[in-house]
Amino acid sequence: MKYEVILFGSEEDGAYIAEVPELPGCMADGATAKDALQNVEVVAAEWIETAVSLGREVPVPKGRLRYA
């Protein structure tokens, strides 16, 4: 995935959250950082697939950081 992913820990439950800012609302969580990153890859692919099927524009990746 060429989109920037922001990964942060949740103090509330100790889980990790990964967000793709260029795809509005695209985020996933996981028990570990690796799980969250794997989950957000799946969610991003589904986000793009849904946007395409609805005829909506898919943002072009800006090619910034892979992880922040």
Backbone atoms as SQL, in Angstrom:
CREATE TABLE atoms (id INTEGER PRIMARY KEY, chain TEXT, resi INTEGER, resn TEXT, atom TEXT, x REAL, y REAL, z REAL);
INSERT INTO atoms VALUES
  (1, 'A', 1, 'MET', 'N', 0.856, -1.176, 0.000),
  (2, 'A', 1, 'MET', 'CA', 0.000, 0.000, 0.000),
  (3, 'A', 1, 'MET', 'C', 0.895, 1.229, 0.000),
  (4, 'A', 2, 'LYS', 'N', 0.558, 2.183, -0.836),
  (5, 'A', 2, 'LYS', 'CA', 1.387, 3.374, -0.986),
  (6, 'A', 2, 'LYS', 'C', 0.871, 4.563, -0.194),
  (7, 'A', 3, 'TYR', 'N', -0.201, 4.365, 0.544),
  (8, 'A', 3, 'TYR', 'CA', -0.759, 5.448, 1.337),
  (9, 'A', 3, 'TYR', 'C', -0.040, 5.548, 2.679),
  (10, 'A', 4, 'GLU', 'N', 0.018, 6.761, 3.197),
  (11, 'A', 4, 'GLU', 'CA', 0.588, 6.988, 4.517),
  (12, 'A', 4, 'GLU', 'C', -0.304, 6.324, 5.564),
  (13, 'A', 5, 'VAL', 'N', 0.320, 5.677, 6.535),
  (14, 'A', 5, 'VAL', 'CA', -0.403, 5.043, 7.638),
  (15, 'A', 5, 'VAL', 'C', 0.097, 5.647, 8.938),
  (16, 'A', 6, 'ILE', 'N', -0.822, 6.092, 9.769),
  (17, 'A', 6, 'ILE', 'CA', -0.478, 6.595, 11.087),
  (18, 'A', 6, 'ILE', 'C', -0.859, 5.516, 12.093),
  (19, 'A', 7, 'LEU', 'N', 0.093, 5.122, 12.898),
  (20, 'A', 7, 'LEU', 'CA', -0.099, 4.056, 13.873),
  (21, 'A', 7, 'LEU', 'C', 0.077, 4.640, 15.263),
  (22, 'A', 8, 'PHE', 'N', -0.889, 4.374, 16.135),
  (23, 'A', 8, 'PHE', 'CA', -0.744, 4.843, 17.505),
  (24, 'A', 8, 'PHE', 'C', -1.377, 3.848, 18.461),
  (25, 'A', 9, 'GLY', 'N', -0.912, 3.904, 19.705),
  (26, 'A', 9, 'GLY', 'CA', -1.430, 3.010, 20.734),
  (27, 'A', 9, 'GLY', 'C', -2.601, 3.634, 21.451),
  (28, 'A', 10, 'SER', 'N', -3.520, 2.802, 21.869),
  (29, 'A', 10, 'SER', 'CA', -4.683, 3.246, 22.632),
  (30, 'A', 10, 'SER', 'C', -4.394, 3.023, 24.109),
  (31, 'A', 11, 'GLU', 'N', -4.315, 4.107, 24.864),
  (32, 'A', 11, 'GLU', 'CA', -4.073, 3.981, 26.302),
  (33, 'A', 11, 'GLU', 'C', -5.243, 3.313, 27.015),
  (34, 'A', 12, 'GLU', 'N', -6.426, 3.487, 26.455),
  (35, 'A', 12, 'GLU', 'CA', -7.637, 2.971, 27.086),
  (36, 'A', 12, 'GLU', 'C', -7.634, 1.446, 27.194),
  (37, 'A', 13, 'ASP', 'N', -7.271, 0.758, 26.098),
  (38, 'A', 13, 'ASP', 'CA', -7.339, -0.705, 26.114),
  (39, 'A', 13, 'ASP', 'C', -6.037, -1.391, 25.718),
  (40, 'A', 14, 'GLY', 'N', -4.970, -0.617, 25.464),
  (41, 'A', 14, 'GLY', 'CA', -3.682, -1.195, 25.124),
  (42, 'A', 14, 'GLY', 'C', -3.575, -1.711, 23.703),
  (43, 'A', 15, 'ALA', 'N', -4.598, -1.519, 22.902),
  (44, 'A', 15, 'ALA', 'CA', -4.575, -1.964, 21.506),
  (45, 'A', 15, 'ALA', 'C', -3.865, -0.909, 20.653),
  (46, 'A', 16, 'TYR', 'N', -3.702, -1.220, 19.392),
  (47, 'A', 16, 'TYR', 'CA', -3.102, -0.290, 18.443),
  (48, 'A', 16, 'TYR', 'C', -4.129, 0.077, 17.384),
  (49, 'A', 17, 'ILE', 'N', -4.021, 1.302, 16.887),
  (50, 'A', 17, 'ILE', 'CA', -4.929, 1.796, 15.870),
  (51, 'A', 17, 'ILE', 'C', -4.092, 2.295, 14.692),
  (52, 'A', 18, 'ALA', 'N', -4.464, 1.898, 13.496),
  (53, 'A', 18, 'ALA', 'CA', -3.796, 2.344, 12.279),
  (54, 'A', 18, 'ALA', 'C', -4.818, 3.100, 11.441),
  (55, 'A', 19, 'GLU', 'N', -4.418, 4.265, 10.964),
  (56, 'A', 19, 'GLU', 'CA', -5.315, 5.124, 10.191),
  (57, 'A', 19, 'GLU', 'C', -4.657, 5.512, 8.868),
  (58, 'A', 20, 'VAL', 'N', -5.472, 5.586, 7.814),
  (59, 'A', 20, 'VAL', 'CA', -5.004, 6.042, 6.499),
  (60, 'A', 20, 'VAL', 'C', -5.675, 7.391, 6.254),
  (61, 'A', 21, 'PRO', 'N', -4.986, 8.494, 6.572),
  (62, 'A', 21, 'PRO', 'CA', -5.621, 9.818, 6.489),
  (63, 'A', 21, 'PRO', 'C', -6.144, 10.197, 5.110),
  (64, 'A', 22, 'GLU', 'N', -5.527, 9.695, 4.060),
  (65, 'A', 22, 'GLU', 'CA', -5.958, 10.056, 2.710),
  (66, 'A', 22, 'GLU', 'C', -7.259, 9.373, 2.292),
  (67, 'A', 23, 'LEU', 'N', -7.659, 8.347, 3.042),
  (68, 'A', 23, 'LEU', 'CA', -8.921, 7.645, 2.771),
  (69, 'A', 23, 'LEU', 'C', -9.841, 7.908, 3.967),
  (70, 'A', 24, 'PRO', 'N', -10.689, 8.901, 3.875),
  (71, 'A', 24, 'PRO', 'CA', -11.508, 9.315, 5.015),
  (72, 'A', 24, 'PRO', 'C', -12.247, 8.153, 5.693),
  (73, 'A', 25, 'GLY', 'N', -12.064, 8.073, 6.999),
  (74, 'A', 25, 'GLY', 'CA', -12.737, 7.043, 7.784),
  (75, 'A', 25, 'GLY', 'C', -12.055, 5.691, 7.739),
  (76, 'A', 26, 'CYS', 'N', -10.925, 5.584, 7.050),
  (77, 'A', 26, 'CYS', 'CA', -10.241, 4.291, 6.904),
  (78, 'A', 26, 'CYS', 'C', -9.290, 4.079, 8.068),
  (79, 'A', 27, 'MET', 'N', -9.666, 3.175, 8.959),
  (80, 'A', 27, 'MET', 'CA', -8.824, 2.842, 10.097),
  (81, 'A', 27, 'MET', 'C', -9.149, 1.442, 10.579),
  (82, 'A', 28, 'ALA', 'N', -8.213, 0.873, 11.304),
  (83, 'A', 28, 'ALA', 'CA', -8.402, -0.467, 11.849),
  (84, 'A', 28, 'ALA', 'C', -7.615, -0.563, 13.151),
  (85, 'A', 29, 'ASP', 'N', -7.958, -1.558, 13.939),
  (86, 'A', 29, 'ASP', 'CA', -7.222, -1.755, 15.191),
  (87, 'A', 29, 'ASP', 'C', -6.683, -3.176, 15.249),
  (88, 'A', 30, 'GLY', 'N', -5.886, -3.425, 16.270),
  (89, 'A', 30, 'GLY', 'CA', -5.335, -4.752, 16.468),
  (90, 'A', 30, 'GLY', 'C', -4.692, -4.842, 17.839),
  (91, 'A', 31, 'ALA', 'N', -4.514, -6.056, 18.318),
  (92, 'A', 31, 'ALA', 'CA', -3.910, -6.275, 19.630),
  (93, 'A', 31, 'ALA', 'C', -2.435, -5.877, 19.636),
  (94, 'A', 32, 'THR', 'N', -1.790, -5.957, 18.477),
  (95, 'A', 32, 'THR', 'CA', -0.387, -5.555, 18.334),
  (96, 'A', 32, 'THR', 'C', -0.285, -4.558, 17.183),
  (97, 'A', 33, 'ALA', 'N', 0.856, -3.887, 17.097),
  (98, 'A', 33, 'ALA', 'CA', 1.065, -2.950, 16.000),
  (99, 'A', 33, 'ALA', 'C', 0.998, -3.689, 14.661),
  (100, 'A', 34, 'LYS', 'N', 1.600, -4.872, 14.608),
  (101, 'A', 34, 'LYS', 'CA', 1.588, -5.660, 13.373),
  (102, 'A', 34, 'LYS', 'C', 0.159, -6.026, 12.972),
  (103, 'A', 35, 'ASP', 'N', -0.650, -6.436, 13.938),
  (104, 'A', 35, 'ASP', 'CA', -2.054, -6.771, 13.652),
  (105, 'A', 35, 'ASP', 'C', -2.804, -5.565, 13.090),
  (106, 'A', 36, 'ALA', 'N', -2.599, -4.401, 13.716),
  (107, 'A', 36, 'ALA', 'CA', -3.297, -3.195, 13.263),
  (108, 'A', 36, 'ALA', 'C', -2.894, -2.841, 11.833),
  (109, 'A', 37, 'LEU', 'N', -1.606, -2.979, 11.521),
  (110, 'A', 37, 'LEU', 'CA', -1.133, -2.670, 10.171),
  (111, 'A', 37, 'LEU', 'C', -1.684, -3.659, 9.147),
  (112, 'A', 38, 'GLN', 'N', -1.722, -4.933, 9.502),
  (113, 'A', 38, 'GLN', 'CA', -2.296, -5.932, 8.597),
  (114, 'A', 38, 'GLN', 'C', -3.780, -5.670, 8.380),
  (115, 'A', 39, 'ASN', 'N', -4.478, -5.336, 9.457),
  (116, 'A', 39, 'ASN', 'CA', -5.918, -5.083, 9.358),
  (117, 'A', 39, 'ASN', 'C', -6.219, -3.847, 8.521),
  (118, 'A', 40, 'VAL', 'N', -5.405, -2.801, 8.655),
  (119, 'A', 40, 'VAL', 'CA', -5.678, -1.583, 7.892),
  (120, 'A', 40, 'VAL', 'C', -5.391, -1.796, 6.402),
  (121, 'A', 41, 'GLU', 'N', -4.496, -2.703, 6.067),
  (122, 'A', 41, 'GLU', 'CA', -4.272, -3.036, 4.648),
  (123, 'A', 41, 'GLU', 'C', -5.558, -3.601, 4.035),
  (124, 'A', 42, 'VAL', 'N', -6.216, -4.489, 4.773),
  (125, 'A', 42, 'VAL', 'CA', -7.463, -5.101, 4.304),
  (126, 'A', 42, 'VAL', 'C', -8.560, -4.044, 4.193),
  (127, 'A', 43, 'VAL', 'N', -8.685, -3.226, 5.222),
  (128, 'A', 43, 'VAL', 'CA', -9.731, -2.200, 5.235),
  (129, 'A', 43, 'VAL', 'C', -9.503, -1.184, 4.112),
  (130, 'A', 44, 'ALA', 'N', -8.251, -0.799, 3.866),
  (131, 'A', 44, 'ALA', 'CA', -7.957, 0.153, 2.785),
  (132, 'A', 44, 'ALA', 'C', -8.324, -0.438, 1.423),
  (133, 'A', 45, 'ALA', 'N', -8.006, -1.705, 1.219),
  (134, 'A', 45, 'ALA', 'CA', -8.363, -2.360, -0.049),
  (135, 'A', 45, 'ALA', 'C', -9.878, -2.377, -0.225),
  (136, 'A', 46, 'GLU', 'N', -10.601, -2.652, 0.850),
  (137, 'A', 46, 'GLU', 'CA', -12.069, -2.652, 0.787),
  (138, 'A', 46, 'GLU', 'C', -12.606, -1.239, 0.557),
  (139, 'A', 47, 'TRP', 'N', -11.969, -0.243, 1.181),
  (140, 'A', 47, 'TRP', 'CA', -12.371, 1.157, 0.994),
  (141, 'A', 47, 'TRP', 'C', -12.261, 1.515, -0.476),
  (142, 'A', 48, 'ILE', 'N', -11.117, 1.191, -1.083),
  (143, 'A', 48, 'ILE', 'CA', -10.883, 1.507, -2.494),
  (144, 'A', 48, 'ILE', 'C', -11.859, 0.739, -3.381),
  (145, 'A', 49, 'GLU', 'N', -12.058, -0.524, -3.099),
  (146, 'A', 49, 'GLU', 'CA', -12.991, -1.347, -3.888),
  (147, 'A', 49, 'GLU', 'C', -14.401, -0.764, -3.841),
  (148, 'A', 50, 'THR', 'N', -14.831, -0.346, -2.679),
  (149, 'A', 50, 'THR', 'CA', -16.166, 0.236, -2.527),
  (150, 'A', 50, 'THR', 'C', -16.276, 1.555, -3.280),
  (151, 'A', 51, 'ALA', 'N', -15.256, 2.400, -3.149),
  (152, 'A', 51, 'ALA', 'CA', -15.273, 3.687, -3.856),
  (153, 'A', 51, 'ALA', 'C', -15.363, 3.478, -5.363),
  (154, 'A', 52, 'VAL', 'N', -14.583, 2.552, -5.893),
  (155, 'A', 52, 'VAL', 'CA', -14.600, 2.268, -7.330),
  (156, 'A', 52, 'VAL', 'C', -15.979, 1.762, -7.755),
  (157, 'A', 53, 'SER', 'N', -16.557, 0.850, -6.967),
  (158, 'A', 53, 'SER', 'CA', -17.860, 0.278, -7.333),
  (159, 'A', 53, 'SER', 'C', -18.973, 1.328, -7.303),
  (160, 'A', 54, 'LEU', 'N', -18.790, 2.365, -6.486),
  (161, 'A', 54, 'LEU', 'CA', -19.785, 3.435, -6.411),
  (162, 'A', 54, 'LEU', 'C', -19.483, 4.586, -7.366),
  (163, 'A', 55, 'GLY', 'N', -18.394, 4.452, -8.119),
  (164, 'A', 55, 'GLY', 'CA', -18.021, 5.496, -9.057),
  (165, 'A', 55, 'GLY', 'C', -17.423, 6.721, -8.405),
  (166, 'A', 56, 'ARG', 'N', -16.900, 6.570, -7.200),
  (167, 'A', 56, 'ARG', 'CA', -16.306, 7.699, -6.486),
  (168, 'A', 56, 'ARG', 'C', -14.809, 7.768, -6.766),
  (169, 'A', 57, 'GLU', 'N', -14.269, 8.949, -6.603),
  (170, 'A', 57, 'GLU', 'CA', -12.850, 9.168, -6.839),
  (171, 'A', 57, 'GLU', 'C', -12.011, 8.535, -5.723),
  (172, 'A', 58, 'VAL', 'N', -10.944, 7.876, -6.121),
  (173, 'A', 58, 'VAL', 'CA', -9.995, 7.312, -5.168),
  (174, 'A', 58, 'VAL', 'C', -8.778, 8.231, -5.150),
  (175, 'A', 59, 'PRO', 'N', -8.437, 8.781, -3.983),
  (176, 'A', 59, 'PRO', 'CA', -7.290, 9.691, -3.913),
  (177, 'A', 59, 'PRO', 'C', -5.996, 9.014, -4.362),
  (178, 'A', 60, 'VAL', 'N', -5.176, 9.769, -5.055),
  (179, 'A', 60, 'VAL', 'CA', -3.863, 9.284, -5.461),
  (180, 'A', 60, 'VAL', 'C', -2.950, 9.379, -4.241),
  (181, 'A', 61, 'PRO', 'N', -2.189, 8.314, -3.936),
  (182, 'A', 61, 'PRO', 'CA', -1.283, 8.383, -2.781),
  (183, 'A', 61, 'PRO', 'C', -0.279, 9.525, -2.955),
  (184, 'A', 62, 'LYS', 'N', -0.029, 10.233, -1.888),
  (185, 'A', 62, 'LYS', 'CA', 0.913, 11.342, -1.940),
  (186, 'A', 62, 'LYS', 'C', 2.347, 10.886, -1.726),
  (187, 'A', 63, 'GLY', 'N', 2.528, 9.627, -1.367),
  (188, 'A', 63, 'GLY', 'CA', 3.854, 9.067, -1.258),
  (189, 'A', 63, 'GLY', 'C', 4.682, 9.589, -0.104),
  (190, 'A', 64, 'ARG', 'N', 4.037, 9.923, 0.976),
  (191, 'A', 64, 'ARG', 'CA', 4.774, 10.388, 2.147),
  (192, 'A', 64, 'ARG', 'C', 5.258, 9.190, 2.947),
  (193, 'A', 65, 'LEU', 'N', 5.326, 9.335, 4.233),
  (194, 'A', 65, 'LEU', 'CA', 5.806, 8.269, 5.100),
  (195, 'A', 65, 'LEU', 'C', 4.944, 7.014, 5.002),
  (196, 'A', 66, 'ARG', 'N', 5.558, 5.858, 5.150),
  (197, 'A', 66, 'ARG', 'CA', 4.797, 4.613, 5.210),
  (198, 'A', 66, 'ARG', 'C', 4.177, 4.461, 6.585),
  (199, 'A', 67, 'TYR', 'N', 4.914, 4.798, 7.629),
  (200, 'A', 67, 'TYR', 'CA', 4.420, 4.732, 9.005),
  (201, 'A', 67, 'TYR', 'C', 4.778, 6.020, 9.713),
  (202, 'A', 68, 'ALA', 'N', 3.904, 6.450, 10.590),
  (203, 'A', 68, 'ALA', 'CA', 4.210, 7.633, 11.399),
  (204, 'A', 68, 'ALA', 'C', 3.883, 7.324, 12.843);
